[in-house]
């Protein structure tokens, strides 16, 4: 039952990406010979749906290639084409809200392509990658920590969460219910972090200083008895586990470090380009 739901979500995910519309797919994967009847698995009011389109969907969505998947996709593609034709017939393409979406999508695509072509990041060298690895290794503490967090907007909500924790409710469940952080769906779970103790500013494994200090004071299984203030947020922290720090060999992490540095360089180049364009623009308020 659970597996069926997960499979259905993947099919729906492909539909959400716009992959299952026969009309849209015809622009992407029409067979070289449209006259080849075997290449068409269905026609909807004369509009052909091609097997090559279906193959493209399966590949892009990462779905298993079997009879059940193909049958489900064929059904979804036919349904999608039926709805598209009905919407076109009712002139929904001329609706202002549709035009707004298309205009916004076009502007986003054009802007992203412009930035990709014109923001020129500096090349990340092997020496920079190794230097970053050495810096990370030098800043590592003797222990690694596996925390969870619940981030809320005010002291009153934090008090409610703490009261529920003290009554025995699950930290994971409360994170999903109350937290405003991006990891709420994961029960507030964070990755392993390491830093030297006592904690000092700038040596916190990338965490805000108050958060790192709170983590370092906890024992495995414990949580903060009062919220940690981070800007306008109130954060309750739980420490799931502690272990000796495991520093991976350079060869195992160099590619990941390079990707991080390249992403940082790309962001810097993008910010610089946007800043220059803004400076040169005539902006009136």
C-alpha positions in Angstrom: 0.0 0.0 0.0 2.8 2.4 1.0 4.8 1.4 -2.1 1.8 2.1 -4.3 1.4 5.6 -2.8 5.0 6.4 -3.3 4.8 5.2 -6.9 1.7 7.3 -7.5 3.6 10.3 -6.1 6.4 9.8 -8.6 3.9 9.7 -11.4 2.2 12.8 -10.2 5.6 14.5 -9.7 6.3 13.9 -13.4 2.9 15.4 -14.2 3.7 18.4 -12.1 6.8 18.9 -14.1 4.8 19.2 -17.3 6.1 15.9 -18.7 2.8 14.2 -19.3 1.0 16.5 -21.7 1.0 15.0 -25.1 1.0 18.4 -26.8 4.0 19.6 -24.8 5.9 16.3 -25.3 5.3 16.4 -29.0 7.7 19.4 -29.1 10.3 17.4 -27.2 10.4 13.8 -28.4 8.4 13.3 -31.7 9.8 10.2 -33.5 11.7 10.8 -36.7 9.0 9.1 -38.7 5.6 10.2 -37.5 4.1 8.0 -40.1 5.3 4.9 -38.2 2.0 3.8 -36.6 3.9 1.5 -34.1 5.4 4.7 -32.6 2.0 5.9 -31.6 0.4 4.4 -28.5 -2.8 6.5 -28.5 -4.6 9.3 -30.3 -6.8 11.8 -28.5 -9.2 13.5 -30.9 -6.6 12.9 -33.6 -3.6 14.2 -31.6 -1.0 11.4 -31.5 0.9 10.4 -28.3 4.2 8.8 -29.1 6.1 6.0 -27.3 9.2 8.1 -27.6 7.4 10.7 -25.5 6.6 8.1 -22.9 10.2 6.9 -22.8 11.3 10.5 -22.3 9.0 10.9 -19.3 10.3 7.7 -17.7 13.9 8.7 -18.1 13.4 12.2 -16.8 11.3 11.1 -13.8 13.6 8.1 -13.0 10.7 5.6 -13.1 11.3 1.9 -13.5 10.7 0.5 -17.1 8.0 -2.1 -16.7 4.5 -2.8 -17.9 2.8 -1.4 -14.8 4.7 1.9 -15.1 4.0 2.2 -18.8 0.3 1.5 -18.3 0.1 4.2 -15.5 2.0 6.7 -17.6 -0.1 6.1 -20.7 -3.2 6.7 -18.7 -1.8 9.9 -17.2 -0.6 11.1 -20.6 -4.0 10.5 -22.2 -5.8 12.2 -19.3 -3.4 15.2 -19.5 -4.1 15.5 -23.3 -7.8 15.3 -22.7 -7.7 18.1 -20.2 -5.3 20.2 -22.3 -7.6 20.0 -25.3 -10.7 20.9 -23.2 -8.8 23.9 -21.8 -7.7 25.0 -25.3 -11.2 24.7 -26.7 -12.5 26.9 -23.8 -9.9 29.5 -24.7 -8.1 29.2 -21.4 -4.9 30.1 -23.1 -6.2 33.6 -23.5 -7.0 34.0 -19.7 -5.0 36.8 -18.1 -3.8 34.6 -15.3 -2.4 32.1 -17.8 -0.6 34.8 -19.7 0.8 36.1 -16.4 2.2 32.7 -15.6 3.7 32.4 -19.1 5.2 35.9 -18.9 6.7 35.2 -15.5 8.1 31.8 -16.6 9.6 33.4 -19.7 11.2 36.2 -17.7 12.6 33.7 -15.2 14.1 31.5 -17.9 15.6 34.5 -19.8 17.1 36.0 -16.6 18.6 32.7 -15.5 20.1 32.0 -18.9 21.6 35.6 -19.0 23.2 35.2 -15.6 24.6 31.7 -16.6 26.2 33.2 -19.7 27.4 36.4 -18.3 28.3 35.8 -14.6 31.9 34.6 -14.9 33.1 32.9 -11.7 36.7 32.5 -10.9 38.2 29.1 -11.5 38.6 27.0 -8.4 42.1 25.5 -8.2 43.3 22.3 -6.7 45.3 24.4 -4.2 42.1 26.2 -3.0 40.3 22.9 -2.6 43.2 21.4 -0.5 43.4 24.6 1.5 39.7 24.4 2.4 40.1 20.8 3.4 43.0 21.6 5.6 41.1 24.5 7.2 38.1 22.3 7.9 40.3 19.6 9.4 42.1 22.1 11.6 38.8 23.5 12.9 37.3 20.1 13.7 36.8 19.3 17.3 37.4 15.9 19.0 33.6 15.2 18.9 30.8 15.3 16.3 27.3 16.3 17.3 24.0 15.2 15.7 21.4 17.8 16.7 17.7 18.5 16.0 16.0 21.9 16.2 12.6 23.4 16.5 12.6 27.0 15.4 9.5 29.2 16.3 8.7 32.9 16.0 8.2 33.9 19.7 8.7 33.0 23.3 5.0 32.0 23.8 5.2 29.3 21.2 8.6 28.2 22.5 7.0 27.8 25.9 4.2 25.7 24.5 6.7 23.4 22.8 8.8 23.0 25.9 5.7 22.2 28.0 4.8 19.5 25.5 8.3 18.1 25.5 8.2 17.9 29.3 4.9 16.0 29.1 6.6 13.4 27.0 5.7 14.3 23.5 8.1 13.5 20.7 10.6 16.1 19.7 10.3 14.9 16.0 6.5 15.3 16.0 6.6 18.7 17.6 9.2 19.9 15.1 6.9 18.8 12.3 4.0 20.6 13.9 5.6 23.8 15.1 9.0 24.4 13.5 9.3 27.1 10.9 12.7 25.8 9.8 13.2 24.2 6.4 14.0 20.8 8.0 10.7 20.6 9.8 9.5 17.7 7.6 12.5 15.7 8.8 11.6 16.2 12.4 14.2 19.1 12.7 17.1 16.8 12.0 20.4 18.3 11.1 23.6 16.8 9.8 26.7 15.9 11.9 28.7 19.0 12.9 32.0 19.4 14.7 33.8 22.3 16.4 36.3 22.8 19.1 35.3 23.4 22.7 35.0 25.7 24.4 33.2 27.2 21.5 34.6 30.5 20.1 33.1 32.8 17.4 34.3 31.9 13.9 35.0 28.3 15.0 31.5 26.8 15.1 31.4 24.5 12.1 29.2 27.1 10.2 26.6 27.3 12.9 25.5 30.5 14.7 27.6 30.9 17.9 24.6 30.6 20.3 23.4 27.4 18.6 26.9 25.8 18.7 27.2 26.8 22.4 23.9 25.2 23.2 24.8 22.0 21.4 28.1 21.7 23.2 26.4 21.9 26.6 23.9 19.1 26.0 24.3 15.4 26.6 23.0 12.9 24.1 19.2 12.6 24.3 18.9 16.0 26.1 17.3 19.2 24.9 17.6 22.9 25.9 15.4 23.8 28.8 15.0 27.4 27.4 14.9 28.6 23.8 18.1 29.9 22.1 17.6 33.3 20.6 18.7 33.6 17.0 17.7 36.9 15.6 13.9 37.0 15.7 13.6 33.2 16.1 13.5 31.1 19.2 15.2 27.7 18.8 14.9 24.6 20.9 17.7 22.2 20.4 18.0 18.5 21.0 21.2 16.4 20.8 20.5 13.0 19.3 24.0 11.6 19.4 27.7 12.3 20.0 30.6 10.4 18.5 34.4 10.8 18.0 35.1 13.0 15.0 35.7 11.2 11.8 37.8 13.1 9.4 37.5 11.6 5.9 40.5 11.3 3.7 41.0 14.2 1.2 40.4 12.0 -1.8 36.9 11.1 -0.6 35.7 14.7 0.0 37.7 16.8 -2.5 34.9 16.7 -5.1 32.3 17.8 -2.7 34.5 20.6 -1.4 35.2 21.7 -5.0 31.4 21.8 -5.7 30.9 24.0 -2.6 33.7 26.4 -3.6 32.4 26.6 -7.2 28.9 27.3 -6.0 30.3 30.1 -3.8 32.3 31.5 -6.7 29.2 31.4 -8.9 27.2 33.2 -6.3 29.8 35.9 -5.9 30.0 36.4 -9.7 26.3 36.6 -9.9 26.1 39.1 -7.1 28.8 41.2 -8.7 27.0 41.2 -12.1 23.6 42.1 -10.5 25.3 44.9 -8.5 26.9 46.3 -11.7 23.6 46.2 -13.6 21.8 47.8 -10.7 24.4 50.6 -10.5 24.2 51.3 -14.2 20.4 51.2 -14.3 18.2 54.3 -13.9 16.0 53.3 -10.9 13.2 55.7 -9.8 11.2 55.3 -6.7 
